[in-house]
Amino acid sequence: MDIHSASDKKIFAINPDLQKQVSPILTNMVSMLLKKKPQDPVPHIVQFLEELQGTATPGLTQEEIAELTSLRGKHEKLKAMMSKVGGAASSGAEQQAVQKAA
């Protein structure tokens, strides 16, 4: 089965070096996508290309992930507390409760 369209063949015929450069990149990218099977492949494609170019941002460390999880939990507690006090912590006791949760 030929996966190249007529226009692809024409482009590669004009510039065979292009095919030599692009094919391995696309092969590796598709291989990565097949291994990860992400629901949304676009961020993975962007990350792959940025890593290839050397401009990728490093992923989160385990410590950063733990801190982020902790902060999200605290945020949820504070939101729940704020909804209980009517959206504003105006009295001293309410302010102390919010400070304790943080």
N, CA, C and O atoms as CSV, one atom per row, in Angstrom:
chain,resi,resn,atom,element,x,y,z
A,1,MET,N,N,0.831,-1.181,0.000
A,1,MET,CA,C,0.000,0.000,0.000
A,1,MET,C,C,0.877,1.246,0.000
A,1,MET,O,O,1.764,1.380,0.844
A,2,ASP,N,N,0.643,2.139,-0.920
A,2,ASP,CA,C,1.424,3.353,-1.046
A,2,ASP,C,C,0.746,4.458,-0.241
A,2,ASP,O,O,-0.393,4.833,-0.519
A,3,ILE,N,N,1.458,4.974,0.757
A,3,ILE,CA,C,0.854,5.993,1.622
A,3,ILE,C,C,1.119,7.411,1.132
A,3,ILE,O,O,0.563,8.363,1.680
A,4,HIS,N,N,1.941,7.565,0.130
A,4,HIS,CA,C,2.256,8.898,-0.375
A,4,HIS,C,C,1.291,9.289,-1.482
A,4,HIS,O,O,1.041,8.520,-2.410
A,5,SER,N,N,0.756,10.494,-1.370
A,5,SER,CA,C,-0.122,11.000,-2.420
A,5,SER,C,C,0.734,11.480,-3.592
A,5,SER,O,O,1.959,11.559,-3.498
A,6,ALA,N,N,0.058,11.797,-4.695
A,6,ALA,CA,C,0.770,12.283,-5.876
A,6,ALA,C,C,1.524,13.564,-5.571
A,6,ALA,O,O,2.641,13.751,-6.053
A,7,SER,N,N,0.930,14.454,-4.775
A,7,SER,CA,C,1.606,15.716,-4.446
A,7,SER,C,C,2.824,15.467,-3.558
A,7,SER,O,O,3.838,16.152,-3.691
A,8,ASP,N,N,2.728,14.466,-2.630
A,8,ASP,CA,C,3.879,14.115,-1.801
A,8,ASP,C,C,5.034,13.633,-2.673
A,8,ASP,O,O,6.178,14.048,-2.491
A,9,LYS,N,N,4.722,12.759,-3.614
A,9,LYS,CA,C,5.750,12.219,-4.493
A,9,LYS,C,C,6.404,13.327,-5.305
A,9,LYS,O,O,7.613,13.309,-5.535
A,10,LYS,N,N,5.602,14.286,-5.736
A,10,LYS,CA,C,6.127,15.400,-6.526
A,10,LYS,C,C,7.083,16.241,-5.678
A,10,LYS,O,O,8.155,16.626,-6.144
A,11,ILE,N,N,6.693,16.523,-4.435
A,11,ILE,CA,C,7.544,17.308,-3.534
A,11,ILE,C,C,8.840,16.574,-3.260
A,11,ILE,O,O,9.916,17.169,-3.311
A,12,PHE,N,N,8.746,15.266,-2.965
A,12,PHE,CA,C,9.938,14.496,-2.674
A,12,PHE,C,C,10.805,14.324,-3.910
A,12,PHE,O,O,12.026,14.218,-3.794
A,13,ALA,N,N,10.199,14.293,-5.092
A,13,ALA,CA,C,10.980,14.198,-6.331
A,13,ALA,C,C,11.783,15.468,-6.546
A,13,ALA,O,O,12.916,15.419,-7.025
A,14,ILE,N,N,11.204,16.594,-6.197
A,14,ILE,CA,C,11.895,17.872,-6.341
A,14,ILE,C,C,13.019,17.985,-5.321
A,14,ILE,O,O,14.094,18.498,-5.632
A,15,ASN,N,N,12.777,17.513,-4.119
A,15,ASN,CA,C,13.758,17.635,-3.042
A,15,ASN,C,C,13.876,16.307,-2.291
A,15,ASN,O,O,13.241,16.133,-1.251
A,16,PRO,N,N,14.672,15.375,-2.797
A,16,PRO,CA,C,14.794,14.068,-2.136
A,16,PRO,C,C,15.406,14.161,-0.738
A,16,PRO,O,O,15.159,13.298,0.105
A,17,ASP,N,N,16.195,15.194,-0.489
A,17,ASP,CA,C,16.764,15.363,0.851
A,17,ASP,C,C,15.677,15.641,1.883
A,17,ASP,O,O,15.814,15.292,3.055
A,18,LEU,N,N,14.599,16.271,1.435
A,18,LEU,CA,C,13.492,16.550,2.334
A,18,LEU,C,C,12.920,15.253,2.890
A,18,LEU,O,O,12.652,15.149,4.087
A,19,GLN,N,N,12.737,14.275,2.026
A,19,GLN,CA,C,12.205,12.990,2.473
A,19,GLN,C,C,13.162,12.334,3.462
A,19,GLN,O,O,12.725,11.745,4.450
A,20,LYS,N,N,14.461,12.431,3.202
A,20,LYS,CA,C,15.448,11.844,4.111
A,20,LYS,C,C,15.403,12.501,5.484
A,20,LYS,O,O,15.656,11.846,6.495
A,21,GLN,N,N,15.081,13.797,5.523
A,21,GLN,CA,C,15.029,14.514,6.790
A,21,GLN,C,C,13.697,14.287,7.510
A,21,GLN,O,O,13.666,14.085,8.724
A,22,VAL,N,N,12.614,14.322,6.759
A,22,VAL,CA,C,11.280,14.293,7.360
A,22,VAL,C,C,10.839,12.884,7.758
A,22,VAL,O,O,10.230,12.704,8.812
A,23,SER,N,N,11.133,11.908,6.944
A,23,SER,CA,C,10.646,10.544,7.204
A,23,SER,C,C,11.045,9.995,8.571
A,23,SER,O,O,10.184,9.469,9.276
A,24,PRO,N,N,12.319,10.093,8.978
A,24,PRO,CA,C,12.663,9.556,10.301
A,24,PRO,C,C,11.965,10.305,11.441
A,24,PRO,O,O,11.588,9.700,12.445
A,25,ILE,N,N,11.796,11.601,11.287
A,25,ILE,CA,C,11.119,12.393,12.316
A,25,ILE,C,C,9.672,11.937,12.446
A,25,ILE,O,O,9.189,11.689,13.551
A,26,LEU,N,N,8.989,11.829,11.322
A,26,LEU,CA,C,7.588,11.417,11.349
A,26,LEU,C,C,7.440,9.990,11.854
A,26,LEU,O,O,6.507,9.682,12.595
A,27,THR,N,N,8.354,9.123,11.455
A,27,THR,CA,C,8.305,7.735,11.911
A,27,THR,C,C,8.448,7.663,13.427
A,27,THR,O,O,7.685,6.962,14.092
A,28,ASN,N,N,9.424,8.387,13.976
A,28,ASN,CA,C,9.630,8.392,15.431
A,28,ASN,C,C,8.450,9.017,16.159
A,28,ASN,O,O,8.052,8.545,17.223
A,29,MET,N,N,7.888,10.081,15.586
A,29,MET,CA,C,6.760,10.747,16.229
A,29,MET,C,C,5.536,9.831,16.253
A,29,MET,O,O,4.869,9.714,17.281
A,30,VAL,N,N,5.244,9.193,15.143
A,30,VAL,CA,C,4.097,8.290,15.081
A,30,VAL,C,C,4.317,7.096,16.014
A,30,VAL,O,O,3.376,6.630,16.658
A,31,SER,N,N,5.538,6.607,16.088
A,31,SER,CA,C,5.859,5.508,16.993
A,31,SER,C,C,5.596,5.908,18.448
A,31,SER,O,O,5.020,5.140,19.219
A,32,MET,N,N,6.025,7.115,18.807
A,32,MET,CA,C,5.793,7.616,20.158
A,32,MET,C,C,4.298,7.710,20.437
A,32,MET,O,O,3.847,7.331,21.518
A,33,LEU,N,N,3.531,8.206,19.485
A,33,LEU,CA,C,2.082,8.341,19.660
A,33,LEU,C,C,1.411,6.975,19.794
A,33,LEU,O,O,0.475,6.816,20.577
A,34,LEU,N,N,1.880,6.009,19.044
A,34,LEU,CA,C,1.308,4.664,19.132
A,34,LEU,C,C,1.618,4.008,20.480
A,34,LEU,O,O,0.818,3.224,20.990
A,35,LYS,N,N,2.783,4.332,21.055
A,35,LYS,CA,C,3.130,3.783,22.368
A,35,LYS,C,C,2.314,4.441,23.473
A,35,LYS,O,O,1.800,3.760,24.361
A,36,LYS,N,N,2.196,5.768,23.418
A,36,LYS,CA,C,1.491,6.498,24.479
A,36,LYS,C,C,-0.020,6.461,24.325
A,36,LYS,O,O,-0.748,6.463,25.318
A,37,LYS,N,N,-0.488,6.428,23.100
A,37,LYS,CA,C,-1.923,6.437,22.776
A,37,LYS,C,C,-2.682,7.523,23.543
A,37,LYS,O,O,-3.654,7.230,24.240
A,38,PRO,N,N,-2.239,8.772,23.412
A,38,PRO,CA,C,-2.921,9.834,24.154
A,38,PRO,C,C,-4.295,10.136,23.573
A,38,PRO,O,O,-4.538,9.966,22.379
A,39,GLN,N,N,-5.187,10.590,24.450
A,39,GLN,CA,C,-6.517,10.956,23.988
A,39,GLN,C,C,-6.440,12.183,23.081
A,39,GLN,O,O,-7.143,12.270,22.075
A,40,ASP,N,N,-5.577,13.127,23.451
A,40,ASP,CA,C,-5.341,14.317,22.626
A,40,ASP,C,C,-3.872,14.299,22.214
A,40,ASP,O,O,-3.004,14.599,23.034
A,41,PRO,N,N,-3.578,13.957,20.974
A,41,PRO,CA,C,-2.180,13.813,20.566
A,41,PRO,C,C,-1.442,15.134,20.349
A,41,PRO,O,O,-0.211,15.147,20.336
A,42,VAL,N,N,-2.159,16.237,20.179
A,42,VAL,CA,C,-1.512,17.502,19.822
A,42,VAL,C,C,-0.455,17.936,20.834
A,42,VAL,O,O,0.656,18.269,20.421
A,43,PRO,N,N,-0.744,17.950,22.150
A,43,PRO,CA,C,0.314,18.353,23.085
A,43,PRO,C,C,1.545,17.437,23.028
A,43,PRO,O,O,2.674,17.888,23.220
A,44,HIS,N,N,1.313,16.166,22.765
A,44,HIS,CA,C,2.432,15.220,22.671
A,44,HIS,C,C,3.258,15.487,21.416
A,44,HIS,O,O,4.484,15.376,21.437
A,45,ILE,N,N,2.589,15.836,20.337
A,45,ILE,CA,C,3.304,16.169,19.098
A,45,ILE,C,C,4.139,17.423,19.316
A,45,ILE,O,O,5.304,17.476,18.919
A,46,VAL,N,N,3.548,18.422,19.942
A,46,VAL,CA,C,4.273,19.670,20.213
A,46,VAL,C,C,5.482,19.380,21.093
A,46,VAL,O,O,6.584,19.845,20.804
A,47,GLN,N,N,5.285,18.609,22.172
A,47,GLN,CA,C,6.385,18.267,23.072
A,47,GLN,C,C,7.486,17.518,22.323
A,47,GLN,O,O,8.670,17.799,22.509
A,48,PHE,N,N,7.097,16.571,21.484
A,48,PHE,CA,C,8.064,15.796,20.701
A,48,PHE,C,C,8.906,16.717,19.820
A,48,PHE,O,O,10.132,16.610,19.794
A,49,LEU,N,N,8.243,17.619,19.102
A,49,LEU,CA,C,8.960,18.523,18.191
A,49,LEU,C,C,9.823,19.525,18.951
A,49,LEU,O,O,10.915,19.871,18.499
A,50,GLU,N,N,9.340,19.991,20.101
A,50,GLU,CA,C,10.150,20.906,20.905
A,50,GLU,C,C,11.392,20.200,21.450
A,50,GLU,O,O,12.475,20.784,21.485
A,51,GLU,N,N,11.238,18.952,21.873
A,51,GLU,CA,C,12.392,18.190,22.347
A,51,GLU,C,C,13.388,17.979,21.218
A,51,GLU,O,O,14.598,18.066,21.424
A,52,LEU,N,N,12.882,17.705,20.041
A,52,LEU,CA,C,13.739,17.512,18.881
A,52,LEU,C,C,14.512,18.784,18.562
A,52,LEU,O,O,15.684,18.737,18.187
A,53,GLN,N,N,13.846,19.913,18.715
A,53,GLN,CA,C,14.456,21.208,18.411
A,53,GLN,C,C,15.337,21.691,19.564
A,53,GLN,O,O,16.190,22.558,19.372
A,54,GLY,N,N,15.136,21.140,20.746
A,54,GLY,CA,C,15.911,21.554,21.908
A,54,GLY,C,C,15.302,22.725,22.649
A,54,GLY,O,O,15.991,23.402,23.413
A,55,THR,N,N,14.014,22.974,22.435
A,55,THR,CA,C,13.360,24.103,23.108
A,55,THR,C,C,12.285,23.640,24.082
A,55,THR,O,O,11.479,24.450,24.539
A,56,ALA,N,N,12.263,22.370,24.401
A,56,ALA,CA,C,11.224,21.828,25.285
A,56,ALA,C,C,11.458,22.276,26.717
A,56,ALA,O,O,12.595,22.426,27.164
A,57,THR,N,N,10.367,22.485,27.417
A,57,THR,CA,C,10.460,22.775,28.839
A,57,THR,C,C,10.482,21.437,29.575
A,57,THR,O,O,9.795,20.495,29.180
A,58,PRO,N,N,11.267,21.356,30.638
A,58,PRO,CA,C,11.337,20.077,31.350
A,58,PRO,C,C,10.012,19.768,32.041
A,58,PRO,O,O,9.281,20.673,32.443
A,59,GLY,N,N,9.722,18.501,32.170
A,59,GLY,CA,C,8.507,18.078,32.855
A,59,GLY,C,C,8.624,18.326,34.351
A,59,GLY,O,O,9.698,18.655,34.854
A,60,LEU,N,N,7.521,18.166,35.048
A,60,LEU,CA,C,7.511,18.357,36.493
A,60,LEU,C,C,8.233,17.213,37.193
A,60,LEU,O,O,8.143,16.057,36.778
A,61,THR,N,N,8.947,17.553,38.257
A,61,THR,CA,C,9.581,16.523,39.075
A,61,THR,C,C,8.518,15.903,39.978
A,61,THR,O,O,7.413,16.434,40.094
A,62,GLN,N,N,8.848,14.783,40.617
A,62,GLN,CA,C,7.916,14.137,41.539
A,62,GLN,C,C,7.572,15.072,42.699
A,62,GLN,O,O,6.434,15.090,43.167
A,63,GLU,N,N,8.547,15.840,43.159
A,63,GLU,CA,C,8.302,16.798,44.249
A,63,GLU,C,C,7.324,17.880,43.810
A,63,GLU,O,O,6.434,18.264,44.568
A,64,GLU,N,N,7.491,18.369,42.586
A,64,GLU,CA,C,6.591,19.405,42.068
A,64,GLU,C,C,5.174,18.866,41.883
A,64,GLU,O,O,4.197,19.572,42.135
A,65,ILE,N,N,5.069,17.624,41.446
A,65,ILE,CA,C,3.750,17.004,41.282
A,65,ILE,C,C,3.072,16.865,42.641
A,65,ILE,O,O,1.877,17.131,42.770
A,66,ALA,N,N,3.835,16.445,43.660
A,66,ALA,CA,C,3.280,16.302,45.009
A,66,ALA,C,C,2.831,17.656,45.552
A,66,ALA,O,O,1.764,17.763,46.157
A,67,GLU,N,N,3.644,18.686,45.335
A,67,GLU,CA,C,3.274,20.028,45.803
A,67,GLU,C,C,2.030,20.534,45.087
A,67,GLU,O,O,1.150,21.129,45.710
A,68,LEU,N,N,1.955,20.302,43.800
A,68,LEU,CA,C,0.792,20.727,43.019
A,68,LEU,C,C,-0.473,20.025,43.515
A,68,LEU,O,O,-1.523,20.654,43.651
A,69,THR,N,N,-0.374,18.741,43.781
A,69,THR,CA,C,-1.515,17.980,44.301
A,69,THR,C,C,-1.952,18.524,45.656
A,69,THR,O,O,-3.146,18.677,45.916
A,70,SER,N,N,-0.984,18.813,46.512
A,70,SER,CA,C,-1.284,19.365,47.829
A,70,SER,C,C,-1.963,20.729,47.707
A,70,SER,O,O,-2.957,20.993,48.384
A,71,LEU,N,N,-1.434,21.582,46.857
A,71,LEU,CA,C,-2.016,22.915,46.674
A,71,LEU,C,C,-3.429,22.842,46.094
A,71,LEU,O,O,-4.296,23.637,46.459
A,72,ARG,N,N,-3.654,21.902,45.206
A,72,ARG,CA,C,-5.011,21.744,44.660
A,72,ARG,C,C,-5.990,21.329,45.761
A,72,ARG,O,O,-7.124,21.806,45.801
A,73,GLY,N,N,-5.552,20.448,46.642
A,73,GLY,CA,C,-6.398,20.029,47.756
A,73,GLY,C,C,-6.715,21.194,48.679
A,73,GLY,O,O,-7.862,21.367,49.090
A,74,LYS,N,N,-5.709,21.992,49.007
A,74,LYS,CA,C,-5.918,23.167,49.850
A,74,LYS,C,C,-6.863,24.162,49.176
A,74,LYS,O,O,-7.713,24.774,49.824
A,75,HIS,N,N,-6.697,24.307,47.880
A,75,HIS,CA,C,-7.560,25.226,47.122
A,75,HIS,C,C,-9.013,24.776,47.199
A,75,HIS,O,O,-9.906,25.601,47.393
A,76,GLU,N,N,-9.256,23.489,47.051
A,76,GLU,CA,C,-10.617,22.966,47.126
A,76,GLU,C,C,-11.213,23.180,48.518
A,76,GLU,O,O,-12.384,23.538,48.645
A,77,LYS,N,N,-10.403,22.961,49.567
A,77,LYS,CA,C,-10.878,23.185,50.938
A,77,LYS,C,C,-11.248,24.653,51.141
A,77,LYS,O,O,-12.282,24.963,51.733
A,78,LEU,N,N,-10.401,25.550,50.649
A,78,LEU,CA,C,-10.680,26.978,50.798
A,78,LEU,C,C,-11.934,27.394,50.028
A,78,LEU,O,O,-12.714,28.214,50.514
A,79,LYS,N,N,-12.130,26.843,48.846
A,79,LYS,CA,C,-13.343,27.154,48.078
A,79,LYS,C,C,-14.583,26.697,48.831
A,79,LYS,O,O,-15.581,27.415,48.895
A,80,ALA,N,N,-14.515,25.494,49.403
A,80,ALA,CA,C,-15.657,24.975,50.157
A,80,ALA,C,C,-15.925,25.832,51.381
A,80,ALA,O,O,-17.075,26.118,51.714
A,81,MET,N,N,-14.857,26.236,52.044
A,81,MET,CA,C,-15.005,27.070,53.230
A,81,MET,C,C,-15.611,28.432,52.866
A,81,MET,O,O,-16.471,28.943,53.584
A,82,MET,N,N,-15.167,29.004,51.768
A,82,MET,CA,C,-15.676,30.306,51.335
A,82,MET,C,C,-17.155,30.214,50.962
A,82,MET,O,O,-17.921,31.141,51.227
A,83,SER,N,N,-17.549,29.126,50.362
A,83,SER,CA,C,-18.958,29.001,50.003
A,83,SER,C,C,-19.827,28.856,51.254
A,83,SER,O,O,-20.982,29.281,51.256
A,84,LYS,N,N,-19.276,28.255,52.324
A,84,LYS,CA,C,-20.015,28.107,53.582
A,84,LYS,C,C,-20.218,29.451,54.276
A,84,LYS,O,O,-21.250,29.667,54.911
A,85,VAL,N,N,-19.259,30.342,54.165
A,85,VAL,CA,C,-19.357,31.632,54.859
A,85,VAL,C,C,-19.950,32.706,53.952
A,85,VAL,O,O,-19.858,33.894,54.258
A,86,GLY,N,N,-20.537,32.309,52.874
A,86,GLY,CA,C,-21.216,33.250,51.997
A,86,GLY,C,C,-20.298,33.998,51.048
A,86,GLY,O,O,-20.670,35.054,50.536
A,87,GLY,N,N,-19.131,33.480,50.809
A,87,GLY,CA,C,-18.254,34.084,49.822
A,87,GLY,C,C,-17.301,35.123,50.378
A,87,GLY,O,O,-16.462,35.633,49.636
A,88,ALA,N,N,-17.400,35.456,51.655
A,88,ALA,CA,C,-16.479,36.454,52.200
A,88,ALA,C,C,-16.146,36.109,53.643
A,88,ALA,O,O,-17.040,35.804,54.432
A,89,ALA,N,N,-14.897,36.154,53.983
A,89,ALA,CA,C,-14.452,35.890,55.353
A,89,ALA,C,C,-14.297,37.232,56.050
A,89,ALA,O,O,-13.207,37.802,56.076
A,90,SER,N,N,-15.393,37.738,56.616
A,90,SER,CA,C,-15.358,39.081,57.185
A,90,SER,C,C,-15.098,39.100,58.685
A,90,SER,O,O,-14.420,40.008,59.166
A,91,SER,N,N,-15.609,38.134,59.442
A,91,SER,CA,C,-15.404,38.151,60.890
A,91,SER,C,C,-14.042,37.574,61.235
A,91,SER,O,O,-13.435,36.872,60.426
A,92,GLY,N,N,-13.571,37.866,62.414
A,92,GLY,CA,C,-12.265,37.371,62.848
A,92,GLY,C,C,-12.214,35.864,62.901
A,92,GLY,O,O,-11.205,35.272,62.518
A,93,ALA,N,N,-13.281,35.218,63.368
A,93,ALA,CA,C,-13.312,33.758,63.464
A,93,ALA,C,C,-13.239,33.128,62.084
A,93,ALA,O,O,-12.566,32.114,61.893
A,94,GLU,N,N,-13.930,33.726,61.122
A,94,GLU,CA,C,-13.909,33.195,59.753
A,94,GLU,C,C,-12.526,33.349,59.136
A,94,GLU,O,O,-12.060,32.457,58.429
A,95,GLN,N,N,-11.870,34.470,59.398
A,95,GLN,CA,C,-10.528,34.688,58.862
A,95,GLN,C,C,-9.556,33.684,59.459
A,95,GLN,O,O,-8.679,33.184,58.753
A,96,GLN,N,N,-9.694,33.376,60.758
A,96,GLN,CA,C,-8.829,32.386,61.402
A,96,GLN,C,C,-9.043,31.008,60.803
A,96,GLN,O,O,-8.087,30.256,60.616
A,97,ALA,N,N,-10.288,30.670,60.500
A,97,ALA,CA,C,-10.591,29.358,59.901
A,97,ALA,C,C,-9.939,29.247,58.531
A,97,ALA,O,O,-9.402,28.195,58.184
A,98,VAL,N,N,-9.981,30.317,57.753
A,98,VAL,CA,C,-9.350,30.300,56.425
A,98,VAL,C,C,-7.837,30.169,56.575
A,98,VAL,O,O,-7.208,29.435,55.812
A,99,GLN,N,N,-7.248,30.860,57.533
A,99,GLN,CA,C,-5.800,30.781,57.730
A,99,GLN,C,C,-5.380,29.394,58.195
A,99,GLN,O,O,-4.317,28.913,57.801
A,100,LYS,N,N,-6.193,28.736,59.030
A,100,LYS,CA,C,-5.883,27.381,59.489
A,100,LYS,C,C,-5.878,26.396,58.315
A,100,LYS,O,O,-5.028,25.507,58.250
A,101,ALA,N,N,-6.827,26.556,57.391
A,101,ALA,CA,C,-6.920,25.640,56.244
A,101,ALA,C,C,-5.720,25.772,55.343
A,101,ALA,O,O,-5.304,24.791,54.725
A,102,ALA,N,N,-5.154,26.957,55.250
A,102,ALA,CA,C,-3.987,27.191,54.385
A,102,ALA,C,C,-2.782,26.643,55.063
A,102,ALA,O,O,-1.679,26.725,54.522
